[in-house]
Amino acid sequence: MGNRFTVLAAAAVLFAGVPATAHAAEAGKPCPAPVAAARCTDGQLTDGTPYTFAKPGRWNGAVLVDLDFAAGGLSSPLTASLLERGYAVGGTTRTISSWNIARAIDNQAAALGRFETAFGRARYAIAEGRSMGGMVAAGVAQVYPGRFAAAIPMCGGLGGSVGQWNQKLDTVFTLKTLLFRDSALPVTGIPADVPGTQQLWLAAMGSAQSTATGKARIALAAAIGQLPGWGLAPDGTPTPVPDGRDADGVEEGMFLALAGGPLPYLGQAVSSRRTIEQLAGGNPSWNTGVDYARQLASAAPEQRNAVHRLYSRAGLDLRADLARLAAEPRVAADPAAVAYLERGIVFTGDLRIPVLTVNGTGDQISTVAQQQSYGALVRQAGHASLLRQTYVRTAGHCTYTTGEQQAAVDRMLTRLRTGHWPDTAPATLNHLAAAADGSPGRYVSYVPPQFNRRYPAVAHPASAPRA
């Protein structure tokens, strides 16, 4: 990856040397409703990726650049809120880049250049986004600190692509081994019929959930995979947060994280793995050398409690199941496929600009443990002063209110204007969130568990390439 960073550093110098161009207020064109008061610019990057930006009449000098903005961002309530407060906002889509994370990161810098060509130099360019957009925003902070002033990754896979997909492999491997060993359900090598494969997995999970044995083993797989014990109902509404002593409630939350709600973990684990395997030319995940008994021992206390109680109720031998997992033939990665994900981004903790992360405590896709991995790398690299990590008590993937997102953006702008971090305590963020949209904020103090599949790890399995 050294050559890539050398080239990008040189590119950043070239960008920095381009003089700012004065643009009249009439630059761009009128935006469509519902943001008709703003001026817009749009088009395509050189690789065909669409981009769109909107700039308010009274611009505060900050522009947010988001991986997914051009795919409907103009109609977002958050966009209306940001424009009203003077922010310019825009970005690209993932339609061309998909899981080519390196290209997506480069596209954010290219899109910023298109914005500045239309409207003049931004005082503060902020990489921002949700889900893959959050991972890309964190990647922008690492790769383009000379072009961007800050980053706000929300619900991003901050364990990085390699670690994130190893974590998903752990979960699916455990389910397949203990519940569906004699079935054709795939763990890797996802077939072309992605919707059909998703339905097979979800139907199998529904059947397993109806038995005491199935519930116990579902709880074990979810605990190993560090999923939340809280999920969304099938109609997308949050379920009550279970009492940590309620084994059935915690397991129900684990099941909903895996197979419930509008974006079940297993559905995304199938569809995105298929895409990655096609782009990477093979399987980028491995579990050689992984000790699943140790991963269970490090799970959240309420999840360990649920596993032990449900195993006892079902008359199952937990040690025997852990021994089955240990004896099961492991999955080895294709080194070339791992290298493909590495070329996207491997987080190193080497920050040069401030980063503010936001993550839901009940996010089943971008799990809170991945946020721990990112924070640990930043601290190890000696850049803790540039990072603040925040958590919202919400179930589901990226389920924030407009006000909660606006609060994070406003705190970052204060950080950039003053050179010092403002108060990012939950009470302050919740006050700002409520002031922005009238809804109570849900920020909470939270300490995430240690990520089981950190990459690069202290020591790698022999079959796994090193970063």
C-alpha positions in Angstrom: 0.0 0.0 0.0 3.0 2.3 0.3 3.0 3.3 -3.4 -0.7 4.2 -3.2 -0.1 6.5 -0.3 2.9 8.1 -2.0 0.8 8.9 -5.1 -2.1 10.2 -3.0 0.2 12.4 -1.0 1.5 13.9 -4.2 -2.0 14.4 -5.5 -3.0 16.2 -2.3 -0.1 18.6 -2.8 -1.2 19.3 -6.3 -4.7 19.9 -5.2 -3.5 22.2 -2.5 -1.6 24.3 -5.0 -4.7 25.0 -7.1 -5.8 28.6 -6.4 -9.3 29.2 -5.1 -11.6 30.6 -7.7 -14.1 33.3 -6.9 -17.6 32.4 -8.0 -20.6 34.5 -8.1 -23.6 33.6 -5.9 -25.4 32.5 -9.1 -22.9 29.7 -9.8 -24.6 26.3 -10.4 -28.3 26.0 -11.1 -31.4 26.2 -9.0 -31.9 23.0 -7.0 -35.2 21.0 -7.4 -37.8 21.0 -4.7 -37.7 20.6 -1.7 -34.4 22.6 -1.6 -35.2 25.0 -4.4 -33.7 27.9 -2.5 -30.2 26.4 -2.8 -27.9 26.2 -5.9 -26.9 22.8 -7.2 -24.2 21.3 -9.4 -24.2 17.7 -10.7 -22.6 15.5 -13.2 -20.4 12.4 -13.5 -16.8 11.7 -12.4 -14.4 10.3 -14.9 -15.3 6.7 -13.9 -19.0 7.4 -14.5 -20.0 7.9 -10.8 -22.8 10.5 -10.4 -22.2 13.4 -8.1 -24.6 16.1 -6.8 -24.0 19.1 -4.5 -26.3 21.8 -3.0 -25.1 25.1 -1.6 -27.2 27.5 0.4 -27.4 31.2 -0.3 -25.8 32.0 3.0 -22.9 29.5 3.1 -20.9 28.9 6.3 -17.9 27.7 4.3 -18.3 24.0 5.2 -19.2 21.3 2.7 -20.2 17.7 3.6 -19.1 15.0 1.1 -21.1 11.8 1.4 -20.6 8.5 -0.6 -24.4 8.1 -1.1 -25.7 11.7 -1.4 -26.3 11.6 -5.2 -28.8 8.7 -4.7 -31.6 10.8 -3.3 -29.9 13.0 -0.8 -31.6 16.2 -2.0 -34.9 14.9 -0.6 -33.5 13.9 2.8 -34.7 15.8 6.0 -31.1 16.0 7.0 -30.2 17.8 3.9 -32.9 20.4 4.5 -31.6 20.8 8.1 -28.0 21.2 7.0 -28.8 23.7 4.3 -30.9 25.8 6.7 -27.9 26.0 8.9 -25.6 27.1 6.1 -23.8 23.9 5.2 -23.2 22.9 1.6 -23.9 19.2 1.2 -23.4 16.6 -1.5 -21.4 13.7 -2.8 -21.5 10.6 -5.0 -23.1 7.2 -5.2 -21.7 3.7 -4.7 -23.2 2.4 -8.0 -19.9 2.3 -9.8 -17.4 1.7 -7.0 -19.5 -0.8 -5.0 -17.0 -2.7 -2.7 -14.0 -1.2 -4.4 -13.4 0.9 -1.4 -10.2 2.5 -2.7 -12.1 3.9 -5.7 -14.9 5.1 -3.5 -12.4 7.0 -1.3 -10.7 8.5 -4.3 -14.1 9.5 -5.7 -14.9 11.6 -2.6 -11.8 13.7 -3.3 -12.7 14.0 -6.9 -16.2 15.0 -6.1 -14.9 17.7 -3.7 -12.9 19.1 -6.6 -16.1 19.3 -8.8 -17.8 21.2 -6.0 -15.0 23.7 -5.7 -14.8 24.2 -9.4 -18.5 25.2 -9.3 -18.6 27.2 -6.1 -15.1 28.1 -4.9 -12.8 26.7 -2.3 -14.5 25.3 0.8 -13.1 26.5 4.1 -14.0 23.2 5.8 -14.4 20.0 3.7 -15.9 17.2 5.9 -16.1 13.6 4.8 -19.3 12.2 6.1 -21.6 9.2 5.5 -23.4 6.2 6.9 -22.8 2.4 6.6 -20.3 1.9 3.8 -20.3 5.7 3.5 -19.1 5.8 7.1 -16.2 3.4 6.3 -15.3 5.5 3.3 -15.4 8.7 5.3 -12.9 7.2 7.8 -10.9 6.1 4.8 -10.9 9.6 3.4 -9.6 10.9 6.8 -6.6 8.5 6.5 -5.9 8.9 2.8 -6.7 12.5 2.1 -5.9 14.6 5.2 -4.5 17.3 2.9 -7.9 17.7 1.1 -10.3 17.2 3.9 -10.5 19.1 7.2 -12.4 16.4 9.2 -14.5 13.2 9.0 -17.8 12.1 10.6 -18.2 8.3 10.0 -21.7 7.2 11.1 -22.5 3.5 11.5 -19.5 2.6 9.5 -17.7 -0.7 9.4 -14.7 0.7 11.2 -13.2 -2.8 11.7 -12.2 -2.4 8.1 -13.4 -4.7 5.3 -11.1 -7.6 6.2 -12.0 -7.6 9.9 -15.7 -7.0 9.3 -16.0 -9.9 7.0 -14.0 -12.2 9.2 -16.5 -11.3 12.0 -19.4 -12.2 9.7 -17.7 -15.5 8.8 -17.5 -16.4 12.5 -21.3 -16.0 12.9 -22.4 -17.8 9.8 -19.8 -20.6 10.2 -21.1 -21.2 13.8 -24.8 -21.3 12.6 -24.0 -23.7 9.7 -21.8 -26.0 11.8 -24.2 -26.4 14.8 -27.7 -26.0 13.1 -27.5 -26.6 9.4 -24.4 -28.8 8.8 -26.2 -31.2 6.5 -27.9 -28.4 4.5 -26.8 -26.7 1.3 -26.8 -23.3 2.9 -23.5 -21.5 1.9 -21.1 -19.8 4.2 -18.8 -18.6 1.4 -19.1 -19.2 -2.4 -22.5 -17.4 -2.5 -24.4 -18.5 -5.6 -25.8 -16.0 -8.2 -29.3 -16.4 -6.9 -28.8 -14.0 -4.0 -32.5 -13.4 -3.2 -33.2 -17.2 -3.2 -30.2 -17.8 -1.0 -31.2 -15.1 1.5 -34.7 -16.6 1.7 -33.3 -20.1 2.4 -31.2 -18.8 5.2 -33.9 -16.7 6.8 -36.5 -19.6 6.5 -34.0 -22.0 8.1 -33.4 -19.4 10.9 -37.2 -19.1 11.5 -37.5 -22.8 11.9 -34.6 -23.0 14.3 -36.0 -20.2 16.4 -39.1 -22.3 17.1 -37.1 -24.9 19.1 -35.2 -24.8 22.3 -32.1 -26.3 20.6 -32.3 -23.7 17.9 -32.6 -20.8 20.3 -29.6 -21.9 22.3 -27.3 -22.3 19.2 -28.6 -19.0 17.7 -27.6 -17.3 20.9 -24.1 -18.9 20.8 -23.5 -17.8 17.2 -24.6 -14.3 17.8 -22.5 -14.0 20.9 -19.4 -15.3 19.0 -20.2 -12.8 16.2 -20.6 -9.9 18.7 -24.1 -9.1 17.5 -26.4 -6.9 19.6 -29.0 -8.5 21.9 -31.6 -6.1 20.6 -33.3 -5.8 17.2 -36.1 -4.5 15.1 -39.4 -6.2 14.6 -40.3 -7.4 11.1 -42.1 -4.1 10.4 -39.0 -2.2 11.2 -40.1 -0.8 14.6 -37.7 -1.2 17.6 -38.4 -3.8 20.1 -38.0 -2.9 23.8 -34.5 -3.1 25.1 -34.4 -6.4 27.0 -33.4 -6.7 30.6 -29.9 -8.2 30.6 -31.1 -10.9 33.1 -33.9 -12.0 30.6 -32.2 -14.8 28.6 -35.3 -15.1 26.3 -35.4 -11.4 25.7 -31.7 -11.2 24.9 -31.9 -14.2 22.6 -35.0 -12.8 20.8 -32.9 -9.6 20.2 -30.1 -11.7 18.8 -32.4 -13.6 16.5 -34.0 -10.3 15.3 -30.5 -8.9 14.6 -29.7 -12.0 12.6 -32.9 -12.6 10.7 -35.4 -9.8 11.5 -36.2 -6.2 10.5 -35.8 -4.7 7.1 -32.0 -5.4 6.9 -31.2 -8.7 8.6 -27.6 -9.5 9.3 -27.8 -12.7 7.3 -29.4 -11.0 4.3 -26.5 -8.6 4.1 -24.0 -11.3 4.9 -25.2 -13.1 1.8 -25.6 -10.2 -0.7 -22.5 -8.3 0.1 -20.3 -11.4 0.3 -21.5 -12.4 -3.1 -20.5 -8.9 -4.5 -17.1 -9.0 -2.7 -16.3 -12.5 -3.9 -17.1 -11.5 -7.5 -14.9 -8.3 -7.3 -12.1 -9.9 -5.3 -12.0 -13.1 -7.4 -12.4 -15.4 -4.3 -13.1 -15.6 -0.6 -11.3 -12.9 1.5 -12.3 -14.4 4.9 -10.7 -17.0 7.2 -11.2 -18.6 10.6 -8.1 -20.7 10.7 -6.6 -20.5 14.2 -9.7 -18.9 15.7 -10.7 -20.1 19.2 -14.5 -19.8 19.4 -14.5 -20.8 23.1 -12.4 -17.7 23.8 -14.6 -15.5 21.8 -17.6 -16.7 23.8 -15.8 -16.0 27.0 -15.2 -12.4 25.9 -18.9 -11.8 24.9 -21.1 -9.4 26.8 -22.1 -10.8 30.2 -25.8 -10.8 29.4 -25.1 -12.7 26.2 -23.0 -15.3 28.0 -25.8 -15.6 30.6 -28.3 -16.2 27.8 -26.2 -18.8 26.1 -25.6 -20.8 29.4 -29.2 -20.6 30.5 -30.7 -21.6 27.1 -28.2 -24.5 26.7 -29.2 -25.8 30.1 -32.9 -25.4 29.3 -32.5 -27.3 26.0 -30.5 -30.1 27.6 -27.5 -29.4 25.4 -23.8 -29.7 26.3 -22.1 -26.3 25.6 -18.6 -27.7 25.9 -19.5 -30.4 23.3 -20.7 -27.8 20.9 -17.6 -25.7 21.3 -15.6 -28.8 20.7 -17.6 -29.5 17.5 -16.7 -25.9 16.4 -13.1 -26.5 17.2 -12.9 -29.7 15.3 -14.8 -28.5 12.2 -12.7 -28.0 9.1 -11.9 -24.3 8.9 -12.3 -21.8 6.1 -9.1 -20.6 4.5 -8.9 -17.3 2.7 -7.8 -16.7 -0.9 -4.7 -14.5 -0.4 -5.5 -12.5 -3.6 -9.0 -11.8 -2.3 -7.6 -10.6 1.0 -5.2 -8.3 -0.8 -8.1 -6.9 -2.8 -9.8 -5.8 0.5 -6.6 -4.5 1.9 -6.1 -2.3 -1.1 -9.5 -0.7 -0.2 -8.5 0.4 3.2 -6.8 -1.0 6.3 -7.3 1.3 9.2 -4.0 2.1 10.9 -5.0 4.8 13.4 -2.8 7.3 11.7 -5.0 10.4 11.9 -4.0 13.9 10.8 -7.5 15.5 11.0 -10.2 15.3 13.6 -12.7 12.4 13.4 -16.0 12.1 15.2 -17.7 8.7 15.0 -21.4 7.9 15.7 -22.7 4.4 16.1 -25.9 2.7 17.3 -25.6 0.4 20.3 -28.0 -2.0 18.6 -26.5 -1.8 15.1 -26.5 -5.4 13.6 -24.4 -4.5 10.5 -21.8 -2.1 11.8 -21.3 -3.6 15.2 -20.1 -1.5 18.2 -17.1 -3.8 18.6 -15.8 -2.5 15.3 -15.8 1.0 16.7 -13.6 -0.3 19.6 -11.1 -1.6 17.1 -10.8 1.8 15.3 -10.4 3.6 18.6 -7.7 1.2 19.8 -5.7 1.7 16.7 -5.9 5.5 16.9 -4.8 5.4 20.5 -1.9 3.1 19.7 -0.8 5.4 16.9 -0.7 8.3 19.4 -3.6 10.3 17.9 -6.3 10.0 20.5 -6.6 13.7 20.8 -8.0 13.8 17.2 -10.8 11.3 17.9 -14.1 11.4 19.6 -16.5 8.4 19.6 -20.2 8.6 20.4 -23.0 6.1 20.7 -26.8 6.4 20.2 -29.1 4.0 22.0 -31.0 2.7 18.9 -31.6 -0.7 17.3 -31.1 -1.3 13.6 -28.6 -0.1 11.1 -28.1 3.7 10.9 -31.4 4.5 12.6 -30.6 8.0 13.7 -32.9 11.0 13.9 -32.2 14.1 11.8 -31.4 16.0 15.1 -28.9 13.3 16.2 -27.0 13.6 13.0 -27.2 17.4 13.0 -25.8 17.5 16.5 -22.7 15.5 15.4 -22.1 17.8 12.4 -22.5 20.9 14.5 -20.0 19.7 17.1 -17.5 19.0 14.4 -17.9 22.4 12.9 -17.2 23.9 16.3 -14.1 21.8 16.6 -12.8 23.1 13.2 -13.6 26.7 14.0 -12.0 26.8 17.4 -9.2 24.2 17.0 -10.4 22.5 20.2 -13.0 19.8 20.9 -16.3 21.1 22.3 -18.3 19.1 24.8 -19.4 15.8 23.1 -21.0 14.3 26.2 -24.4 12.6 25.7 -26.3 15.3 27.5 -24.9 18.0 25.3 -25.5 16.1 22.1 -29.0 15.2 23.2 -29.7 18.9 23.9 -28.5 19.9 20.4 -30.4 17.0 18.8 -33.7 18.1 20.4 -33.1 21.7 19.4 -32.5 20.7 15.8 -35.6 18.7 15.2 -37.7 18.6 18.4 -37.1 14.9 19.0 -35.3 13.7 22.2 -31.7 12.7 21.5 -30.6 9.2 22.5 -26.9 9.6 22.9 -25.6 7.5 25.8 -22.3 6.8 27.6 -21.1 3.5 26.3 -18.0 1.3 26.3 -18.0 -1.2 23.4 -16.5 -4.7 23.8 -13.1 -5.5 22.3 -13.4 -6.5 18.7 -12.6 -10.2 18.2 -11.3 -10.0 14.6 -9.2 -6.9 14.6 -7.1 -6.6 11.4 -4.2 -6.3 11.3 -4.1 -8.4 14.4 -1.2 -8.9 16.8 -0.6 -12.3 15.3 -2.1 -13.8 12.1 -3.1 -17.4 11.4 -0.4 -18.9 9.2 -2.7 -19.0 6.2 -3.6 -15.3 6.4 -1.6 -12.7 4.5 -0.2 -9.8 6.5 -1.1 -6.2 5.8 
